[in-house]
Amino acid sequence: MAILSKLGNYKNFGLLIIRVGLGIMFIYHGYPKLIGGEKAWEKLGGSMQYLGIHFLPAAWGLLSAVVETIGGLLLILGFLFRPVCVLMIFNLIVAAVMHFNTGGGMMEASHAIEDAIVFAGLVFIGPGKYSMDKK
């Protein structure tokens, strides 16, 4: 369709939409975890046991909550974009492994897997020109 063929001229705007949308959603999901305190962090960080890591679950949980919350903000800004994407991928892999190991199967793990795939693509694409990381 001719009307849609011009949208290729707005790839950077499309990347901005993706960054802002994902960033808002990760802040929305991460902030309650961040303010949840040590008990919440310990529960969240307990997911690392499925990767064979059994020490300092509260620290791992806090790191996960920080990655989601602060990482979401950094996604929106397009600052430290690629490192944030890599941290998000790791966070999402842990989430997917946890879902598989707690009986949730593919239906529960699929959202984390889908987001990890998006972040993997964004590592290569970059944040676009409407970002603090722009060249």
Disulfide bonds with the S-S distance in Angstrom:
none
